[in-house]
Amino acid sequence: MSKHPTLAFIGAGNMARAIIGGLINNGYPAEQIWATEPSEANLADLQMQGINTSNDNKEAVANAEIIVLAVKPQILKSVCDEIENAVQSQQPMIISIAAGIMSDSIDHWLGTNNAIVRCMPNTPALVGTGASGLYANTYVNDEQRQQAEEILSAIGIALWVEDEGQLDAVTAVSGSGPAYYFLMMESMIEAGKKLGLSEEVATQLTLQTALGAAQMASSSDVDPAELRRRVTSPNGTTEQAIKQFIDGGLPQLVDTALQACNDRSVELAKELDQ
């Protein structure tokens, strides 16, 4: 960023600490960051990095230009009630990573007319390779959009959606997505063991293959379907495996699974917003 606005993280759990760590690694001044958290252990870790810490949310947001709400959805309303007066007097941008809570609810809890960005990150953010979906309400200006994107880019890629409802699809594809790949890894490791490999060898081969495939797909100028075709020789070994996946209905199963995830995300949002 050309300037470094004062950031206040309400909640310093794994995701908040991942974002803070990414920002520090990218040169963000530690003294411009505040974090609050009931856990003294989490705060101690941040203090060692030079972050301002407190158990008092009001103290942390007193001069904040950007507030990151990183608490559990169930307590977000009470947190918003606590900091409402400060938000109304300072008009900071609000970034929420609390799953399922709609921007209108957050805006209402904070006194209305607030610039709010909702974010759906995923767990690879913890190792700097996250994928986040972002949505901005109508009060967020261009500079604030850029600031929010740069903050979330500290932990991976950050992509905008223009319809808040699309965050449910983001949840289905990337928010929950790491678990799908972990399941595939589990299955490949078990299959490798049945074929006679040791667990260590099957595990290392599976994880390195997943890493290599992802890096190839990320750096390639062709789509994954074409990459698959290029390594699938006619009548070869790969073709036999791919045929089993397709005949077994893998594409349809993935579609069904992501739709179920999307639908549950919608349901949870309705439950949390009540």
C-alpha positions in Angstrom: 0.0 0.0 0.0 1.1 3.6 -0.7 0.1 4.4 2.9 -0.4 2.1 5.8 -3.7 2.7 7.5 -4.1 1.7 11.2 -5.6 -1.8 11.3 -7.5 -3.3 14.3 -8.1 -7.0 14.3 -11.0 -8.0 16.7 -10.1 -11.6 17.3 -6.6 -13.0 16.9 -7.3 -16.7 16.0 -5.5 -18.7 13.3 -6.9 -16.8 10.4 -6.3 -13.3 11.8 -2.8 -14.2 12.8 -2.2 -15.6 9.3 -3.3 -12.3 7.8 -1.2 -10.3 10.2 1.8 -12.5 9.5 1.4 -12.1 5.8 1.2 -8.3 6.2 4.3 -8.2 8.3 6.2 -10.4 5.8 5.1 -7.9 3.1 6.6 -5.0 5.0 3.5 -3.7 6.8 4.6 -1.7 9.9 3.8 -3.8 13.0 3.1 -0.6 15.0 0.2 0.2 12.7 -1.6 -3.0 13.7 -3.7 -3.7 16.8 -5.2 -7.0 17.8 -7.5 -8.1 20.6 -8.1 -11.5 22.0 -9.1 -13.2 25.2 -6.2 -15.7 24.8 -3.1 -14.3 26.4 -1.0 -17.0 24.5 -2.2 -15.6 21.2 -1.5 -12.1 22.2 2.0 -13.0 23.5 2.9 -14.4 20.1 1.7 -11.1 18.4 3.5 -9.0 20.9 6.8 -10.6 20.0 6.2 -9.4 16.4 5.7 -5.8 17.6 1.9 -5.8 17.3 -0.1 -3.6 19.6 -2.4 -5.9 21.7 -5.2 -5.5 24.1 -8.1 -7.3 25.8 -10.2 -4.2 25.2 -11.9 -3.9 21.8 -12.7 -0.2 22.3 -9.1 0.6 22.9 -8.0 -1.3 19.8 -10.5 0.4 17.4 -10.0 3.9 18.9 -7.9 5.2 16.0 -8.4 2.4 13.5 -9.0 3.2 9.8 -9.7 -0.4 9.0 -11.3 -2.9 11.4 -11.1 -6.6 10.7 -13.8 -8.6 12.4 -12.3 -12.1 13.0 -14.5 -13.5 15.7 -16.9 -16.4 15.6 -20.2 -15.6 13.9 -22.2 -16.4 17.1 -20.6 -13.5 19.0 -20.3 -11.0 16.1 -23.4 -9.0 17.1 -22.2 -8.5 20.7 -18.8 -7.3 19.4 -20.5 -4.9 17.0 -22.6 -3.5 19.7 -19.5 -2.9 21.8 -17.7 -0.9 19.1 -20.7 0.8 17.4 -20.0 4.3 18.9 -16.4 4.2 17.8 -17.3 3.0 14.3 -20.0 5.7 13.9 -17.6 8.5 15.0 -14.6 7.4 12.8 -16.3 5.7 9.8 -13.5 3.1 9.3 -13.8 0.3 6.7 -15.0 -2.9 8.1 -13.7 -6.3 6.8 -15.6 -9.3 8.1 -14.2 -12.8 7.9 -17.1 -14.2 10.0 -18.8 -16.8 7.9 -22.5 -16.5 7.1 -23.2 -13.1 8.5 -24.6 -10.8 5.8 -23.3 -7.3 5.3 -26.7 -5.7 6.0 -26.8 -7.3 9.4 -23.2 -6.1 10.2 -24.2 -2.6 9.0 -27.3 -2.6 11.1 -25.4 -3.7 14.2 -22.8 -1.0 13.7 -25.3 1.9 13.2 -25.8 1.8 9.4 -24.1 3.5 6.4 -20.8 1.6 7.0 -18.3 0.6 4.4 -18.2 -3.2 4.7 -16.2 -5.9 2.9 -17.1 -9.5 3.5 -14.4 -12.1 3.0 -14.4 -15.9 2.6 -10.8 -17.1 3.0 -9.7 -20.7 3.3 -7.3 -22.6 5.4 -4.3 -22.6 3.0 -4.1 -19.0 4.0 -2.3 -20.3 7.1 0.7 -21.2 4.8 0.3 -18.1 2.5 -1.4 -19.9 -0.3 -5.0 -19.0 0.4 -7.9 -18.2 -1.9 -10.3 -15.5 -0.7 -13.6 -14.3 -2.2 -14.5 -10.6 -1.4 -17.7 -8.7 -1.6 -18.1 -4.9 -1.0 -21.3 -3.1 -0.1 -22.2 0.2 -1.7 -20.5 2.3 0.9 -17.0 0.9 0.0 -15.1 3.3 -2.2 -12.4 2.5 -4.8 -9.5 3.2 -2.4 -11.0 1.0 0.3 -11.6 -1.9 -2.2 -7.9 -1.7 -3.1 -6.9 -1.7 0.5 -9.1 -4.7 1.3 -7.7 -6.6 -1.7 -4.1 -5.8 -0.7 -4.8 -7.0 2.9 -6.2 -10.3 1.8 -3.6 -10.7 -0.9 -1.1 -11.0 1.9 -2.3 -14.6 2.4 -2.8 -15.7 -1.2 -5.1 -14.6 -4.0 -8.2 -12.3 -3.4 -11.0 -12.2 -6.0 -14.1 -10.0 -6.0 -17.7 -11.1 -6.5 -20.3 -8.5 -7.2 -23.3 -10.4 -5.7 -23.1 -11.2 -2.0 -25.0 -14.4 -2.6 -22.0 -15.6 -4.7 -20.0 -15.9 -1.5 -22.0 -19.2 -0.9 -20.5 -20.4 -4.2 -17.0 -19.3 -3.1 -17.6 -21.3 0.1 -18.4 -24.4 -2.0 -15.4 -24.0 -4.4 -12.6 -22.7 -2.3 -13.8 -22.2 1.3 -14.5 -25.9 1.8 -12.4 -26.9 -1.2 -9.2 -27.9 0.7 -11.1 -30.7 2.4 -12.0 -32.2 -1.0 -8.4 -32.4 -2.0 -7.4 -33.8 1.4 -10.0 -36.6 0.9 -8.5 -37.3 -2.6 -5.1 -37.5 -1.0 -6.4 -39.9 1.7 -7.9 -42.1 -1.0 -4.8 -42.2 -3.1 -2.5 -43.0 -0.2 -4.8 -45.9 0.8 -4.9 -47.2 -2.8 -1.1 -46.9 -3.0 -0.8 -49.0 0.2 -3.1 -51.7 -1.2 -0.8 -51.8 -4.3 2.1 -52.6 -2.1 3.7 -49.2 -1.3 4.7 -48.4 2.3 2.6 -45.7 3.9 5.6 -43.3 3.9 6.2 -43.8 0.2 2.6 -43.6 -0.8 2.1 -40.4 1.3 5.1 -38.6 -0.1 4.3 -39.5 -3.7 0.7 -38.4 -3.3 1.5 -35.1 -1.6 4.3 -34.2 -4.0 2.1 -35.1 -7.0 -0.8 -32.9 -5.7 1.7 -30.1 -5.2 3.2 -30.5 -8.6 -0.1 -30.7 -10.4 -1.4 -27.6 -8.7 1.8 -25.7 -9.6 1.6 -26.8 -13.2 -2.0 -25.8 -13.5 -1.3 -22.4 -11.8 1.6 -21.6 -14.1 0.2 -23.0 -17.4 -1.3 -21.0 -20.2 -3.9 -23.8 -20.8 -6.8 -25.0 -18.7 -6.7 -28.2 -16.5 -8.8 -30.1 -19.0 -6.1 -29.7 -21.6 -3.3 -30.5 -19.2 -5.2 -33.8 -18.4 -5.5 -34.6 -22.1 -1.7 -34.0 -22.5 -0.8 -36.6 -19.9 -3.5 -39.1 -21.0 -2.0 -41.2 -23.8 -4.4 -43.3 -25.9 -4.7 -46.9 -24.5 -2.2 -46.0 -21.8 -2.1 -46.4 -18.0 -3.5 -42.9 -17.2 -6.4 -43.4 -19.6 -7.5 -46.5 -17.7 -7.6 -44.6 -14.4 -9.4 -41.6 -15.9 -12.0 -43.9 -17.5 -12.8 -45.4 -14.1 -13.2 -41.9 -12.6 -15.5 -40.7 -15.4 -17.5 -44.0 -15.6 -17.9 -43.9 -11.9 -19.6 -40.5 -12.1 -16.8 -38.3 -10.6 -17.8 -35.1 -12.5 -21.4 -35.5 -11.5 -20.5 -36.3 -7.9 -18.3 -33.1 -7.7 -21.2 -31.1 -9.0 -23.6 -32.6 -6.5 -21.2 -32.1 -3.6 -20.5 -28.4 -4.3 -24.2 -27.8 -4.7 -24.8 -29.4 -1.3 -22.1 -27.2 0.2 -23.6 -24.1 -1.4 -27.1 -24.9 -0.1 -25.8 -25.5 3.4 -24.0 -22.2 3.3 -27.2 -20.4 2.4 -29.0 -22.3 5.2 -26.4 -21.4 7.8 -26.4 -17.7 6.8 -30.2 -17.6 7.4 -29.8 -19.3 10.8 -27.1 -16.9 11.9 -28.9 -13.8 10.7 -32.0 -14.6 12.6 
